[in-house]
């Protein structure tokens, strides 16, 4: 089920990162993040940088995610700060 509030950027991210459908709807002041894997996050696709396997961080978690859903109050806050559904953000 998609969020009631969708954006072109979110639709692009869903296709780009193969984000699965999520159940339910986000409410109030909450947001839903799809956490990126390190290999999605680390190096620009098509880059000529090669990282040796022993230095690879594939299994390590990243703190970046894509906003895939937000309640009405959260949408007011994130849009008031220049963000929207589909933006890549840092989480703590």
Secondary structure, DSSP 8 states (H G I E B T S, - for coil): ---SS--HHHHHHHHHHT-----S---TT-EEEEEEEHHHHSS-TT------GGG--TTSEEEEEEEEEE-HHHHHHHHHTT--TT-EEE--
